[in-house]
């Protein structure tokens, strides 16, 4: 099966408003047949509880369609938050897009 890959970028603070945007974008991609999504968070400075909820919701949407959701380029503060909330066990986090491409995209051809 040929996999469809999409990269979504977010910036600033991932809060309730940006979380709703994230859910909408993920939903649109899933509805259009994308089954591998990468959330590039290199420009996200902070994630609040609403943002964490949006990430979990996005993961659930993607998993319902047997898709995969990955995260890359998180800063130290977001990394610490992921570790404290055990989100690092839910999400596969890549250092950057290049690592994602090497480990996920290249293995699908």
C-alpha positions in Angstrom: 0.0 0.0 0.0 1.3 3.4 -0.9 1.4 5.8 2.1 0.5 9.4 1.9 2.7 11.7 4.0 1.9 15.2 5.2 3.9 17.6 7.3 2.1 20.2 9.5 3.9 23.1 11.1 2.8 25.1 14.1 4.4 28.0 15.9 4.1 30.0 19.1 2.1 28.6 21.9 0.0 25.5 21.3 -3.0 26.3 23.3 -6.8 25.8 22.9 -7.1 28.0 19.8 -4.1 26.5 18.0 -5.1 23.1 19.3 -8.5 23.4 17.5 -6.6 24.4 14.4 -4.3 21.4 14.8 -7.3 19.0 15.2 -9.0 20.5 12.1 -5.9 20.2 9.9 -5.3 16.6 11.1 -8.9 15.8 10.5 -8.8 17.2 6.9 -5.7 15.3 6.1 -7.1 12.0 7.5 -10.4 12.6 5.6 -8.3 13.1 2.4 -6.5 9.8 2.8 -3.2 10.9 4.4 -2.1 8.1 6.6 1.3 9.4 7.9 1.4 12.8 9.6 4.4 14.6 10.9 3.8 17.5 13.3 6.9 19.8 13.1 7.0 21.7 16.3 10.3 23.6 15.8 8.6 26.9 16.2 6.4 26.0 19.1 7.7 27.6 22.3 5.2 26.2 24.8 2.3 23.7 25.0 -0.4 24.1 27.6 -2.9 21.5 28.7 -5.4 22.3 25.9 -2.5 21.8 23.4 -1.7 18.5 25.0 -5.3 17.5 24.7 -5.3 18.4 21.0 -2.2 16.3 20.4 -3.8 13.3 22.0 -7.1 13.9 20.1 -5.1 14.1 16.8 -3.3 10.9 17.7 -6.7 9.2 18.3 -8.0 10.5 14.9 -5.1 9.1 13.0 -5.0 5.8 14.8 -8.7 5.2 14.0 -7.7 5.1 10.4 -4.7 2.9 11.0 -2.5 5.8 10.3 0.6 7.1 12.0 1.3 10.4 13.7 4.8 11.6 14.5 6.4 14.7 16.1 9.7 16.3 15.3 11.9 19.3 16.3 10.7 19.9 19.9 12.6 22.3 22.1 13.9 21.4 25.6 10.8 22.8 27.4 8.4 20.8 25.2 10.6 17.7 25.6 10.5 18.1 29.4 6.7 18.5 29.3 6.4 15.3 27.1 8.5 13.4 29.6 6.6 14.7 32.7 3.2 13.8 31.1 4.5 10.6 29.6 3.6 11.9 26.1 7.0 10.7 25.0 5.6 7.1 25.4 2.6 7.9 23.1 4.4 9.9 20.4 7.5 8.9 18.4 9.6 12.0 18.5 12.2 12.7 15.9 15.1 15.2 16.3 14.2 16.8 12.9 12.5 16.2 9.5 15.7 14.6 8.1 15.6 11.9 10.8 11.9 11.4 10.1 12.6 11.1 6.4 15.4 8.6 7.0 13.5 6.4 9.4 9.9 6.6 8.2 9.7 7.9 4.6 12.7 6.1 3.2 11.5 2.7 4.6 8.1 2.9 2.9 9.5 2.8 -0.7 
